[in-house]
Amino acid sequence: MQKKEIAINVENLSKTYKNGVKAISGVSFFVNFGEIFGLLGPNGAGKSSTVRILSTLSNLSDGNAHIAGFNVSKSPTEVRLLMGYVAQSTGVDAWATGKENLLLQAQLERVPRKDINKRVSHLLEWVGLSSVSRKLVNTYSGGMKRRLEIAMGLVHEPKVLFLDEPSTGLDPESRRKLWNDLKYLQKQKKITVLLTTHYLEEADYLCDRIAIIDKGRVVTEGTPSELKSKISSDIVTLEIENEISIASNILKNLNGVNSTNIEGDRIVLQVTNGKKILPSLIIELQRKSIDVNSFSFNSPTLDDVYLKFTGHRFDQDI
Amino acid sequence: MQLLKRHTLATLRLPIWIAVTLVQPVIWLTIFGQLFQKVVEIPGFDSNSYIAFLTPGVVIMTAMFGSAWSGMGLIYDLNLGVMDRLLSTPVNRGAIIAARVLHASLTVLVQSIIILVLGYILGAKIESGIIGILGILISAILIGSGFSALSSGLALLTKREENLIAIINFFGLPLTFLSAAFMSEALIPDWVKVISFFNPVNWAVSAARNSISGENWSIVVFNCLLLLVFSLIAYFFATIAFKIYQRSN
């Protein structure tokens, strides 16, 4: 029997599609009640496949997954009753009004008849769609559609909400509003949220904990600051005029330099105590007649965490 | 039930769609009716008004074609993620298919009534009265629900519009012409007669036409039973296809 205190528990989850594509190979993580948990990774990493299995839309090939103690493959109906799922592609009916979509969803989710109207109008108000609730969804903007979808995912007051790439296709303003809405839900409704994203800043700002997923595996997991502190060093970026590979070799062998990585005309270094070492790096290069056009110095970001654990930069994957 | 309402609302929002599906039978009824007026003079033709002969045939043909396209809506649902959303709720899996089939039946009912009225205006009298009309409607609904279930099943298996369109176009017209929809049974070639014996469209045409004349109710009942079996098999096929679809994910 699974512990009921854990909202989502995934153990060794694997998924191989019929065409032989191995989407997930042994993913494990857990999410506590009331947490916002992020699955962060590039397209094709296995995020959507994981969420589809957890929301009972897809069968797992191996491993175990439990939602609030219910096994997703053995008790799908119980799981469906207590979770809400908002897909990446819009699942709304474009030729029905916003209100009709919500009403239908409420009925399908078996919301008690007497509560339906109240809840639907409350949700419409909350997502700011009351004034357009009688218009066809076809006339909505992308942000409005997404807010309607989220309202639909919430109509039966689920304990667990799955959001697959919730902010894809949203402008920065709508995205910011969505984040605030999710934070509000967490605070007011104690709802557990599992979201997938390929926006580092989203994961950083929104999530209590993150699992970075790459090529069907969880490469690392923890709170955003835990992950950042796993990189003990600072990041120095040097833009080099010429002879970049020679420069890289010189820098690699210096004291205090932990690693170097060439990206175009720049070298990214992980260094211990960056503030102190930075001048000596530049002096050393100038001594070998290599010019440094610019330099920058950063504390680690999630992007750097990503780089460290996957061996490649995040935006190269997208 | 709520799903049925969804489909129905969607259809009512597109009155142009009802108009388009009605244009075709209107063309059949008026143009064919006029063009082949003299066919009834061929010795052996068992009716003396071609429009009266044609009307039940057009009702059945419209029911079949209209319903055969109902899988298209299903494919849109698959592609747009609507199906995923439905499946992530605890909704009864059978209801998803049933709502489509019921909606197709409802559409067939409305269309058939309109065609019958049109036929009446053009001179097709239904001698057997209300019972005859009922017989036509039942056979139209049965063939319609059968074909919509068949179409839904194919949609779930093929998952692509192009495939479904190809299949419907490939089978639709031949099934109509390999029946007594346009020509008296007494006058169609023997080989067509043999094929039409196994053709559900012909069962429906035969049931509808015999309902109009009201002379041979046993044929009507027998053919309606055949149609019911056809419809049930088609529905069974659709539910199996749905299971296969869910498993393939």
Interface residues (C-beta under 8 A of the other chain):
Chain A: K18 R52 S55 T56 L57 S58 N59 T77 R80 L81 M83 G84 Y85 A87 Q88 S89 T90 G91 V92 D93 A94 W95 A96 E100 L103 L104 Q105 Q107 L108 E109 R110 L136 M152
Chain B: Q2 L3 K5 R6 L9 A10 R13 L14 L80 G81 V82 D84 R85 L86 L87 S88 T89 P90 V91 R247 S248 N249
